[in-house]
Each structure stands twice: as C-alpha cells, then as structure tokens.
Amino acid sequence: MKHLLSTQELTRDEAIAILDTADRMAEVGQQSVKKLPALRGRTVVNLFFEDSTRTRISFETAAKRLSADVINFSAKGSSVSKGESLKDTAQTLMAMNADAVVIRHGTSGAPQRLATTGWIDAAVLNAGDGKHEHPTQALLDVMTLRQHRANLTGGETQGTDLEGMHVVIVGDILHSRVARSNMWLLTTLGARVTFVAPPTLLPVGTQHWPARIVFDLDEALAENPDAVMLLRVQRERMHAAFFPSEAEYARWWGLTPERLDALDRAGATTAIMHPGPMNRGLEISSEAADSPRSTVLRQVSNGVAVRMACLYLLLTGDDAQ
C-alpha cells in the first residue's frame, strides 16, 4: 500500500492489518514514554487547505509519537492564499524531501491527484477531501466498534472484522465524507449499514450504495443496532433550506433524551458515536453525548493510534507483527 486515499479501495485484509497495528500503537499511549523510534529521520507534512483542529492535531501527535519530523502547512496566510496551485505547492514539498503528505482539501479528488500525477514522490494520506472520503476517521470508528463488541463479548479485537454488526448512521449524509468512508469500510468488514436522514440530505444515487435508507430514526433505533453514529449538520456547506428549522431537525433526526431513554428501556447495548465536533442540542443532546454509551472520547484517542498505524505501515511497509 503506497497511499491511503479511500476506504473503498481497502481490502478486508488491508483494513484488518491497519486495525491490528493500531491496537498495538494504542499501547504506546499508555506508556510513561509515549514514543517509538520507528520514523526517526522521516518528514511528515500536514497540508491542510481546510480548517481543522482535531484531525490535524491527531496526525501531528501520531507522527511525533513515531519520532518523525513534522511540518504543519496551512493554506491561510500561505502562498496558496496568493494563488499558488496544488502542483506548485506539491513541488515545494518535494524540495523539502517530504516522506509523507497528509492532505485535507475542499475539492473531492485532490489527494488522488496529488498521489497519481507524479508531482510528488511521497506517501499521500487523505485527511478529508470535499464530500468524498475521510478514511482515517472511518478506521478509528471501526477500531472503536471492535472494542465495543469485545467489551460486550469478552472476545479479542486482533484479527476480527465486524461480521453481523448493525450500524445506523444519521443525519447530513449529503455533505458527509465520514458517512461515505464508513459505509464502504463497514460493508467490507461484514457490518450492515442503515442511513437515516431527511430526503433533502441524501445525495443522488444512494439506491446504488450498499446501505439501507430509511427516513424514520425511531424505526431504525427500534432494531437496537450495535451503534448509532450522529453526523454533524454541516451548516458551512449549506446554502439552501435543507430542513425547516433546527428545532424540527432535532425533533425528527436528533438523538434526544427521549430516544436515549427508549434505548435504555429496551436494554439495548447500542454505542453512541459522533465524529465531532458536535452540535449539542441539534443532532445530539448533551444527555446522549455525555452518557455511558458515548464513545466520543474513545474515538479521539483511537484516532491517534489509527494514524500512527497508517503512517507506520505506509512509510516502513512493515505489518508490525
């Protein structure tokens, strides 16, 4: 594996290898000295054309825990804001002898272009491109789901997939690269995916996706799924009225205290997930976000381990066995 651009391109074995390596990388975070010398002398560039806090910091932490040198590049205030092209930026990075480039870009396909045009001879990791994909987010979500099932069954995470699990993904599917990456990866690993959204927040062509589409959140939750993932309503990408009001959205598609109580009364073991940042009171209530079911903070912690695993495998070619 030369690059990580999409979960749709990952085989089951490749995904399992990343997740198993991430499990071992997570152990580093529990040590008093949270460092490995694996990437000493390597240079990782975080190339962010879109604003980000948690993803950029997570990649930076991951690279530093592997002892890599890190260069953070933000489009704002840079030559990009003065009109420099992606090609010119890529060639500047080549002059710096970058070994890996982590790129977040507002245009779908930008990481693929960077990886395949010959502009740069470095591993490219997609940290989110337009409405397309966000593969490391899906990997950390799946890592969290493997842990959730292992905690319930007393089983192992190493070498396991998600066969038989049911994951409900709710909300702004139209603008969500997280939803797309999760759908492909979850399906590859044997899970069943249900999308729940208002019709206005579903993209064209979802009938061809490997996911069931429903419009009623209560109907989906009545099945006591293994996990429900609430997606952030991306106001910054909305330039039209996709739903009547925030109160209306929260009532029909938000994980309200009433829906949380219904899961508790049903004895469901459903995990509550969110890729962050959260709009509390809109797609998720504070009661749900802070409940014992919530995996939000575990997802953040797992994000560092997953990104360590991806950098390690791409730059060393080692399966870490």
Secondary structure, DSSP 8 states (H G I E B T S, - for coil): ---B--STT--HHHHHHHHHHHHHHHHHTTSSS----TTTT-EEEEEESS--SHHHHHHHHHHHHTT-EEEEEESTTSGGGGT--HHHHHHHHHHTT-SEEEEEESSTTHHHHHHHSSS--SEEEEEEETTTB-HHHHHHHHHHHHHHHHHHH----TT---TT-EEEEES--TT-HHHHHHHHHHHHTT-EEEEE--GGGS-TTGGGSSSEEES-HHHHHTT--SEEEE----GGG--S-SSS-HHHHHHHHSB-HHHHHHHHHHT---EEE--S---BTTTB-HHHHTSTTB-HHHHHHHHHHHHHHHHHHHHH-----
